[in-house]
Amino acid sequence: MPTEVILPKVDMDMATGQISRWFAEEGARVKKGDVLFEIETDKAAMEIDAPASGTLRNVTGKERVDIPVGEPVAWIYADDEVYSAETTQNKASISPLAVEMSAKPTEGGAVPLTSRSVAPPSGLPGSGQSQGAVRATPLARRLAREAGLNLSALSGSGPYGRITKADVEAAISSLLEGEVSAKRTEGVVSKGTVYLAPSPAEATPPDLPAAGHPPLKGEGDVLKLFAEGSYELVPHDNMRKTIARRLVEAKSTIPHFYLTLDCELDALLALRTQLNAAAPMRKTDKGEVPAYKLSVNDMVIKAMAMALMAVPDANASWTENAMVKHKHADVGVAVSIPGGLITPIIRHADEKTLSVISNEMKDLASRARNRKLKPEEYQGGTTAVSNLGMFGVKDFAAVINPPHATILAVGAGEERAVVKKGEIKIATVMSVTLSTDHRAVDGALGAELLGAFKRLIENPMGMLV
């Protein structure tokens, strides 16, 4: 049997991926371990190796197309295995499906069509087989189940007659267009029942929502509010879809609460200047450069990590059965990249020096923007920092990124009037807001954590000992 090459799951949240490019063509000889193709996931690009040696055949995975995880994208044939081009070139026609219409329309005028099984012609894949014995991809089985189609009535276009997603979709399309073109009514495809969409001539535009109605959800509901030609549609990429899904999940399932306080930065800025001035020089291709250049964000990362170690009960993650208490502070840092953001993680930030954190953060941010991070470099973590101070944002509240229980939103440092011992003074002040998962970190515990952070920021020498 040839070795199946599937689209692997390389990201915890990955449901689909795209092949950005193939490194081997149809019919090429490959060795086990050779790079076959590059996957573009929601957050990174990763090279996938050949699982076996042989000849690459049946390359069905197209570039720049969403492919479900686990879907076959090619097969590798060993030298002693016979390959027939008919496997991919000859697309067997889909056997006809009988359709029954109920006499009475359902609510809303839609006429349900229930598909019934028709025995496939002899010789076709699936003939005489039960639904479970038919060779089909998991996605094809799910689509067929939802549409009420019997897989044994279909002919597969995949290798060895395997039924694919495209075969099921073609069957549904044939059913809709060929069998009931004269009876179009409004509806959707659902489990066991097919409701046909109305033709343009028969469709009546829905009324615009009145004030106080629920928000519009579908693309069509939104577009009908704007004049044709006054907009353009930009399809969502995988990253934007993942960000949207995770944000909705986080805000819907995590009980957020927020704590805000101000930190004076003058002592930290003075120490940062001294440390950067004392940085040793190192030789590079561009000549001698400082071994490190600390930023305020580097010192914020260190302070947040040390604060979590000082308040260990806040260094936790919520699960339904137990509280996960972390032994180290792994701090994720939000990095803006084209199309969205990613959160590379500084592991054991509580144990690392400021110079190490600074150089590691620069490397992670650079590779994040080029989508070269490995999954283990942005998955997990015990907390996160999101800094918009460089954009002049004074304060904001960030959304918690599971499995974290906290995230610190950092605003811009600016000169403000403060009262000290009855006198008005000028100080550089930075506002920070801690978003907290109330299931894991209560109000008093969150305040204790934020207080520990403030002490480190205002007394930064504590980060050097």
N, C-alpha and C positions, 0 to 999 in steps of 0.2 A: 504494500500500500504506500502511495506517496505521502510524504510528510506535509501536513497542513500548516500553513503559515497564517497565524491569526493576528489581529490587531490587539496587542496586549494592553492591560490596564496598568499604566505607569503612574497614575495619580489617584489618590484616595477618592476624590470626587469625580473622577472621570467616567462619563457615560458614553461619550463619543469622542473620536479623535480624527484628525486629518493627516493624511500622508502628504508632507510638504514636497518630498521628492524621492524618487527611486534611484538607487545606486546600481541596480542591475536590471537588465531588460529581459523581456520574454525570450526564453531559449538560452539564456546565458548560463555558463557553468559557475557554480558557487561552491564555496567551501564552508563547513560549519564554523561559525564565528565571524565570517565576513559580514560587513555592514550591508544589509539589504535595502533598508529605507529609513527615512527620518520621519518621526511622528511630531506633529505640532499639536500639543495639548492646549488646555486653557491657559497654562502658565509658562510652558517651556517647550523647547524642541529637544527631542531625544533620538539617538541612533539605535536602531533595532538590528540585531545580528541574526544571521541565518541559523535555524535550529538543526540543520543537517546539510550534508554535502550532496550534490547532484545537479540536475538541470532544472532551472526555474521555469515553471509552466503555469498556465491558467491565471495570469496576473489580472485579478478582477478588482483589486483595490485601486481606485482612481485617485489622482492627486487633487488636493484642494476640495475634497468632498467629504462631508461628515460620514463617518463609518462607525457603527456601534462596536463597543468593546466586545471582543471574542469572535467577531465576524471574520471568516476566512478572507484573506486578500491575495493569496497565491498558494501554489503547491510546489514542492521540490520532489522530483522523480529521481530515484537512484538509477545507476547505470543498467541494472538488470530489469527495470520496470518499463513496460511498454506504454507509450503515450499515444493517444489518439486525438487528433485535432478536433474531431467531431464533438468532444466533450464541451468545448467552448464555442465552436463556430456554428454548430447546428442548434438552433434554438427551437425546441419542440413546441408546437402550438398548444395552447391551453385548451383542454377539453371543454366542451360546452357545459354550462351550468343551467339546470332548469330553475325557473323562478315561479313562485306562486304569489298571487296578490290576494290579500284578504278583501272581502267584499265591502267592509266598512272602513272609512278613513279614521285615523286616530285623532286625538285632540290636536287642534291647530291645522287640520286639513291634510296632514302628511299620511301617505299610504304606505304601510310597512310592507317590505318585501322579504320573505323568509327564504333563504337559499336552502335547497335540499340536495343531498348527495346524488350524483349520477355516476354510475359505474364507468370508469375510464376504459377507453378502447384497449383491447388486449395488446400487450407488448409495451405499453407506456409505463414509465416508472410509477409505482404505486398500485398497479393493477393487482387486485386480489389481496391487497395489504390493508391492515387496519390503520387508523389514524396515527397510532403511536409508533408503528413500524416503518412509516414513510421516512425517507431521508430528507431532513429539512433543517434549516438553521433555527436557533431559538427565536430570533426575531420574526422569522416567517411563521413559526407556529403561533406566536402571540397575535400577529396581525390576522392570521386565518381564524383563530379562535374568536377574536373580537368581531370579525365580519361574518362569523357563522359559516365559514367555508370548510368543506371537507378536503383535507390535504390529499387524500388518495385520488381525488378527482382532478388534480393538477399534474402537469408535466414539469419537472425541474430542469432548469437550464444550467445548473451548477455541475461540477464534476461528479461523475457517476450518477447523474440524474437527481442530484440534491436540489430541493426546492429552496429558493432564496426569497428575500424580501421583494425583489423585482417581480418574481413570478406571481406572488400573492397580489401585489398592487396591480399587475396587469390583469389578473382575473377579476378583481373588483372593478377596474375600469371597464373591462369588457362587459361585465354584468350590468353596470350602470348605463353604458352607452348603447349596447346592442339589444338588450332585452326589453327595456322599458322607456325608450326615448320618447314615446308618445304620452307617457304619464309622468310628468315631472312635477314633483311637489317639494315643498321646503323641508329640510331636515339634515341629519348627519348620519354617519356610519357608527353603529353601536353594536354591542354584543348581540349576536344572533339575528339582528334586524338591520336592513339597509334602508335608509330614507334618502330619497333622491333630491338633489338641489334643483330649484326652479330654473327654467330657461330665462334668459334676459328679458324676453318679451313678456313673460308671465309674472316676473318678479315685481313686487310693489315695494318701493322704498319705505323703510320704517320711519315713523315719526321721530323728529328730533326730541331728545330727552328734555323734559320740563325742569325748571329749577327745583332743586331738592331731590332729584332722582339720584340713584347710586352712580358712582363714577363709571365712565365708559371703560370697557375692558378690551374688546377686540379691535384689531387694526381697522376693520371696516367701519366700526362705530366712530373711531377717531377721524378717519379720512373724510367721512361724509360732512364733517364740520368745516372743511376747508375747500376752497375753490380748486378745481382741477388745474394743474399746472403751477400752483403756488407753492409746491413743495417737491422734494425728492425723497425717495425711500432708500435708506442705507441699511442693508441687512445686518442683524446682530452677528458678531463672531462668537466663537465658543467662550472666550474670556468674558465678554459682556454678559452672556447668558448665565455663566456660572456665578459671576458677581451678583447679578440680579437675584438668582435663586437663593444664594447663601444669605444675602441681606434680608430677603423676605423671611427666610427661615429663622435667622437670628432675632429679628425684631418681633417675630410672631411667637417664638417659643422661649425666649430668654427675658425674664423680668428685669429690665434695665433700671438702675437708678444712678444719679450723677452727683458728684461732689466736686466743687470748684474752690480753689484757693490761689493766692498770689505768692510768688517766690521772688525775693530780691536776688539779682544776678551780679551785682558789682564785684563781690568777692570771687565768684566763679570766673567772671571775665578776666579779672586781674591774674588769677592763677593760670588760666588758659594761655594768656599772653606770655607769662613766664615760662611755662612748659614748652610752648612752641619755639620760643627764643633759645631754649636750651637743647633743642633736638639735635642729635648728632647728624652729620652728613654721611650719605652713602653714595657710591658710584653707580650710575645707570648708563644706558645707551645715550641718554640726553645730557650726560654730565652728572655733577654732584647735586643731589637734592636732599632736603631734610628727610630723615628716617620716618617721620610722622608729622602730621599737621592736624591737631585736634580741633574739632568743631564743638559747638554747644550741644549738638545732638549726641555726639559721642559721650559727653559727660552726663547727659540725661539718661542714656541707656544704662550707664554704669550705676547711676544713682537709683534708678528703678530696680535694677537687679539687687543691689545691696539692701534696698528698702524691703523687698520681698523676703530676703533672708532674715532681716530683723523682725519681720512680722510673718512668720512661716505659715500661720493659719490662712493667710490671704494668698499664699502661693499654692493654689488648688484648682482642680477642675471638677465640675459637677457630673455625676452619672446617676442613673435612677437607683442603683443598688448600693453605691458607696461613694465617698468623697475621695478623690485622688489627691493625695498630698505629695507635692514634688520636693525632691531633695536638692535640686539646683534651680537657678533662675535662667531660663532660656527665653531671651527677649526677642520677639519679632518686631521688625521695623518696617512700616509701610513705605513702599517705594513706588512712585508713579512711573508707569511705563506706557507706551502707546497702546491705547485701547482700554486701559484700566489700571489696576495696581496689583502688586504682589507683596508678600510679607516674608522676606528672607529672615532667618533666625540666627542670632548670636548665641551659640550654645555656651552654657556655663559662664555667662557674662559676669556673674558675681565673683568669679575667680580670676578673670582676665584683667590685665592692666589697661589703662586708657589708650595707650599707643597700639596695643594689639587689637582692641575693639575698633579703633579708628581705621586701621589698615584693613581689617577683615570686613568692615562695613563698606569701605570703598570698593573692595573686590566683589562682594556680593551684589552691591547696587549696579556695578558695571555689567556683570554677567546677567543680572535680572533684566536689564534693559535690552540685552541681546538674546534673551530667552534661552540662556545656557545653564540655568540652575538645575540641579538634580532635585528630585522630589524630596529627599531627606533634608534639603537645605531650606525648604519653605513649609514643610508640614510639621505639625505639632507645635511645640513652644508652650510656655506657661503664662505669658502675658504679651502685650504688644505696646508699641509706642507709635503714635501718628503725629507728625510735626508739620504744621502749616505756617509756622512762624516766618519762614523765608518768603512767604507770599503776603506778609503783612497782616495775617488774620490774628485778631486779638484773642478770641477764645471760641471754642466750638466743642461739641460732644461727638465722640466717635462711636461706631457700632461695634459691639463685641464680636470677635472672630472665634467661634468654637474650635478647639476645646478650651480656649482661654476663659477665665472668669473675670478678667479685668483688661482694660485698655486705657492708656493715658493719652489724652489729646493735649498737645503742646502749642501754645500760642506764641506770638512775637514778643521779644523783649523790647520794652520801650521805656523812655524816661517818664516818670510820673511823680506827682507831688505826694509825699508820704509824711505822716506826722510821727516824729520821734522825740520823746521826752518833752512834749508840749510845743515843739518847734516844727515848722514845715521844712522838709528837706526834699531834695531831688534824688531819686533812686531809679535804677533800671529794674523794671518789674516784669515778670513773665507770669501770665495766667495759665494754669493747667486744670484740666477737668478729667476726673477719673470716672469712667463708665464701669459699672460693677454688676455682675450677675448676682442678684439678691438671694438666689438659692444657695450660693456657695459663700458669699461674702456679705455679711450684714452691714448696716450703716456704721456702727461704731468701729467695726473691724476695718472697713474701708477708710474711715477717717484716720485710724491709727496708721494705716499704710501710707496715706497721703501725707500725714504729718512726718513720718520717717523720711519720705522723699524730700520734703521741704527742708528738713534739717541738713540733709546731705548737700542739697543745692546751695544753701546759704552758708554752709561750712564745708566747702569742697575739699579741704585738706583731709577730711575723713575718708575720702575715696582713694587716698594714696597710701594709707597705712593698712 
